[in-house]
Amino acid sequence: MSKILHITASIRADESVSRDLSTRLVRSLAARDGAEVITRNLSANDLPFVSAERFGANLTPAAERTPEQQQLAAIADELIAELQAADTIVLGVPIYNFGVPATVKAWADLVARAGTTFAYTAEGPKGLLTGKKAYLAIASGGTPVGSDFDFMTPWLKFFLGFLGIEVVAHVAADGIMGEGGEEKIEAAKDAAFKLAA
């Protein structure tokens, strides 16, 4: 059975547009493939930011970690295992102040582990999470996705590619705080359904 990792990052609960879009996308993908769904709500788990001690623990081989390092590395180990197990990753992500929410950056810093999710080679970094596909379900109050001041979408696509996940599609409800916001949300819902088909 295939696995879908559903990651959400909005600080909003039921009114989150990015969470609604990504949930619709996940349901359609799971229904099509009969996939198991693993959910990770980044905004609810208070992910730690990387400190020097946590960085050192993450790079220390598991068998060589001290008890303190094992505790520090536990959350990164868990997040990495979720990525490794998934065939498909769906990220429901809002654009906050032109970029990714801080929790998404914290997640990225925890899962980018040399020798595990990517490797340094003579030709440069090489992603190790190959053979996977990712979808981005994006919501934005005012930033048009793909515009010169959308720093989130290209960064997320680059980061996933850095890990070896090079097939990345997206659906967006952007500019929803302006005129016609509800129509834009409905159009994005339709696009999410078609994207999963």
Summary of the structure (lengths in Angstrom):
residues: 197
radius of gyration: 17.1
end to end distance: 18.6
largest distance: 57.0
contacts: 629
relative contact order: 0.18
helix: 43%
strand: 23%
